[in-house]
Amino acid sequence: MQEKIELNAADAIKAFPAFPVALVAVGDGVRNIITVGIVHAMSLKPPIVGIGVVPSRYSHKLLQKYEDFSVNIPGKDLVKEVMYCGTKSGKDVDKFKETGLTPIKGKKISSPCIGECLVVMECKKSGSFDIGDRTWFFGEIVHAEASKDYTREKGLLYWGGEFRLPGDVVWRR
Ligand SMILES: Cc1cc2nc3c(=O)[nH]c(=O)nc-3n(C[C@H](O)[C@H](O)[C@H](O)COP(=O)(O)O)c2cc1C
């Protein structure tokens, strides 16, 4: 048995060990990058990714307007860029230009992918859903690429103001 103390609901939602961090790139012509920590696998067959984006974000408008987006997994070398894209708004700055991140033409989508990321998932928007303080945008992965030596241990996690890498394996099937 674990002895417990009561948490208020707002603190309880922050009790998850960590969330993956992704850079979402969206747009064609006008394009932008947003850092997201609210990102999840919504379906395995077909593979659908969901991102939870607050309506006040500039990216929210672009995600509504365009039919696709890319979900890009950064490594620890990109923390500075992740913070930049997560604190500056695309309505004021060109985040590709300011960070030096390289927009790579998507193979199956018109939104760009990010050259420096370890994994890129090209997603066709398959729906959206408003809940609580954000809109979940869902995207079916139609093409994906990973750097040759990618392992999940290299993908950044975030929660509560800190970035981490996944820890040790404690059990394996
Ligand atoms: C680590 C991290 C995770 C974030 N996760 C989200 C998220 O899941 N959803 C969201 O709407 N904003 C999230 N943000 C905040 C946005 O990235 C931030 O408001 C950004 O400046 C919005 O850019 P935009 O106005 O160009 O869309 C996160 C920021 C950081 C630093």
The ligand as an SDF file (V2000), in Angstrom:
LIG
                    3D

 31 33  0  0  0  0  0  0  0  0999 V2000
    7.6820   22.2130  -23.8610 C   0  0  0  0  0  0  0  0  0  0  0  0
    6.4710   22.9640  -24.3440 C   0  0  0  0  0  0  0  0  0  0  0  0
    5.3130   22.2670  -24.6120 C   0  0  0  0  0  0  0  0  0  0  0  0
    4.1660   22.9510  -25.0950 C   0  0  0  0  0  0  0  0  0  0  0  0
    3.0360   22.2430  -25.3770 N   0  0  0  0  0  0  0  0  0  0  0  0
    1.9650   22.8750  -25.9280 C   0  0  0  0  0  0  0  0  0  0  0  0
    0.8140   22.1330  -26.3120 C   0  0  0  0  0  0  0  0  0  0  0  0
    0.7640   20.9060  -26.2040 O   0  0  0  0  0  0  0  0  0  0  0  0
   -0.2240   22.8170  -26.8410 N   0  0  0  0  0  0  0  0  0  0  0  0
   -0.2200   24.1900  -27.0060 C   0  0  0  0  0  0  0  0  0  0  0  0
   -1.2020   24.7520  -27.5030 O   0  0  0  0  0  0  0  0  0  0  0  0
    0.8720   24.9120  -26.6390 N   0  0  0  0  0  0  0  0  0  0  0  0
    1.9460   24.2800  -26.1260 C   0  0  0  0  0  0  0  0  0  0  0  0
    3.0740   24.9960  -25.7720 N   0  0  0  0  0  0  0  0  0  0  0  0
    3.0650   26.4580  -25.9570 C   0  0  0  0  0  0  0  0  0  0  0  0
    3.2410   26.8650  -27.4120 C   0  0  0  0  0  0  0  0  0  0  0  0
    4.2750   26.1300  -28.0450 O   0  0  0  0  0  0  0  0  0  0  0  0
    3.5590   28.3830  -27.4730 C   0  0  0  0  0  0  0  0  0  0  0  0
    2.4590   29.1010  -26.9540 O   0  0  0  0  0  0  0  0  0  0  0  0
    3.9450   28.8890  -28.8320 C   0  0  0  0  0  0  0  0  0  0  0  0
    4.5690   30.1460  -28.6820 O   0  0  0  0  0  0  0  0  0  0  0  0
    2.7930   29.0180  -29.7810 C   0  0  0  0  0  0  0  0  0  0  0  0
    3.2870   29.4190  -31.0120 O   0  0  0  0  0  0  0  0  0  0  0  0
    2.3750   29.9800  -32.1890 P   0  0  0  0  0  0  0  0  0  0  0  0
    1.6460   31.2020  -31.6580 O   0  0  0  0  0  0  0  0  0  0  0  0
    3.3560   30.3210  -33.2620 O   0  0  0  0  0  0  0  0  0  0  0  0
    1.4270   28.8960  -32.5980 O   0  0  0  0  0  0  0  0  0  0  0  0
    4.2070   24.3480  -25.2860 C   0  0  0  0  0  0  0  0  0  0  0  0
    5.4030   25.0480  -25.0080 C   0  0  0  0  0  0  0  0  0  0  0  0
    6.5250   24.3570  -24.5470 C   0  0  0  0  0  0  0  0  0  0  0  0
    7.7860   25.1230  -24.2680 C   0  0  0  0  0  0  0  0  0  0  0  0
  1  2  1  0
  2  3  1  0
  2 30  2  0
  3  4  2  0
  4  5  1  0
  4 28  1  0
  5  6  2  0
  6  7  1  0
  6 13  1  0
  7  8  2  0
  7  9  1  0
  9 10  1  0
 10 11  2  0
 10 12  1  0
 12 13  2  0
 13 14  1  0
 14 15  1  0
 14 28  1  0
 15 16  1  0
 16 17  1  0
 16 18  1  0
 18 19  1  0
 18 20  1  0
 20 21  1  0
 20 22  1  0
 22 23  1  0
 23 24  1  0
 24 25  2  0
 24 26  1  0
 24 27  1  0
 28 29  2  0
 29 30  1  0
 30 31  1  0
M  END
$$$$
